[in-house]
Amino acid sequence: MASEQTVREIEKTFGQVPGFMQIMAEPASDHSWGIFRDLLLAETELSPREKALAGVSAAAAMQCPYCAYFHKEEARFADVSEAGIEEAVNLAGSTRYFSTLLHGNEYEHDDFAAETDDIFEHLREQEESTADD
């Protein structure tokens, strides 16, 4: 179990020490809470909404019912609509689909990277062209 200070911090943050926080083994429990707190709860480059959608997508791709439940609730708390949650899950599925195609067909990574760079260069040029009009 975590140190007394960490337990107090978790309790203050959540109103309780959830069971999933209690099963973290020493010596990693304090560190694990720090990762959770600093990435999910603290102010970072991503907004709470963006973090929640990333979590929903990752949970869907990993097919983890625990993570899916937590991150969907996190998304709802961050005012993400049900349609937004569904879209995040669909994006995760689409990414997994194309990943399977690329890996299964052993598509050359360097070719893929070059094509992707060309695509985004083209999209930037289109965006600039539209802005000039």
Secondary structure, DSSP 8 states (H G I E B T S, - for coil): ---HHHHHHHHHHHSS--HHHHT--TTTHHHHHHHHIIIIIS--SS-HHHHHHHHHHHHHHHT-HHHHHHHHHHHHHTT--HHHHHHHHHHHHHHHHHHHHHHHTT--HHHHHHHHHHHHHHHHHHHHHHHH-
